[in-house]
Amino acid sequence: MTVLLRNDSGEKLRTRALAGSCRHLLRLCGQEGSELSVVFTNDPAIQALNGQYRQRDKATNVLSFPQQEGEPDNGLMLGDIVISVDTAAREAREQGQSFHTRLQKLLIHGLVHLLGMDHERSAAEADLMRRREEELYQQLMKEGRLMPHLAINVDHIATLRQARGIDEPDPVLAAGICELAGACGIVAHLREDRRHMQDRDIRLLRQTVKTKLNMEMGAAPEIIAIALDIHPDMVTLVPEKRQELTTEGGLDVAGQHKKISRVIKDMHQENIPVSLFIDPDQNQVQAALEAGADFVEIHTGRYCDAENEDERNREFDLVAEAALFAYNQGLRVNAGHGLNYQTTARIAALDSIEELSIGHAVMARAIITGLTEAVREMAAIIRQAAL
């Protein structure tokens, strides 16, 4: 299928997410082989089209221009959908919807028109069309929800290696084991101080990871240059302080908008998606959106570190609200930091979360659960040598 999407509105839209919705809708409608054109424009432009083709000299929310008569065949050009972003924004406010949700619903409305239905022909067809649109929206929401993935952070393997200054344990070997065990991604943080992962580790991981390599990084020029050189599957920008033991909080995207936007632009020029590690704060989500991020990773540290149930519930609500807000704005949403075997399930159950990044808890559990076999193997070596 081909989706030709153009934004002439002058407004910043989540075009990648909207194009993904179009492709998903075509599959739901049995039009996998068809071509669809979508244009986002403004009120004056859609008013001109409405006047020219429908003799109605006023702005509207969406227009559809089918290329086939009646019910279309799969594999051909379906037609064009034109959406006014100005009207969509007003309707979103009036109806209490997110802007992104409103655009999705207008896409569905336009697509159903292209499939041959018309609410203006009769009240019965209007009702049938309304029910079909709602059905498609529910399917889009349900089937668009992916099973949350597990990405394993292998930094702590490198920390243990660096503590002795030798060659083992090897984080690259550990990454391969994690993938074989079911991890859907590998996370590695190349810090400016190189306290754990080294340049060689990142380059070898780029060559060997079979799932997805997410390179965590600060916005230091040297680290940016390495990311642009090795082309990880994605990067996650995080704050860095030399005195911290681990990343202590989210990026202040709003306060560093110019710097972060520039890094995102550089990554996008090399087709590298960018995630921003942020606190569960809707203002930071909005700033990430405006900076051009593809993902946000919601910081779950305060939720995990809560000292009592009431505090943990409050922090969970903040994570859930921020994740849903980001999802509704068209951002893809990951979460991580401090998650363990007691706190992960509740976050993984959130519909808006796509991936969980977990490292320390898994490595700590691996040491304990693997001790029996490790001790047995070493004891066997000693016994065999003594024979």
Protein Blocks (a to p, Z undefined) as FASTA:
>chain_A
ZZddddfkopacdfklmmmmmmmmmmmnopambccddddddfklmmmmmmmmnopacddf
bdcddfbehjadehiafbdcdddfklmmmmmmmnopafklmmmmmmmmmmmmmnopafkl
pmklmmmmmmmmmmmmmmmmmmmpccddddddfklmmmmmmmnopabdcfklmmmmmmmn
opabdcddddfklpmbcfklmmmmmmmmmkbccddddfbfklmmmmmmnopabdcddddd
fkbmbdfbdcdfklmmmmmmmmmmmmmmnopacdddddddfklmmmmmmnopabdcddfk
lmmmpcbfklmmmmmmmmmmmmmmmmmnopacddeehiafklmmmmmmpmklmbdcdfkl
mmmmmmmmmmmmmmmmmmmmmmmmmZZ
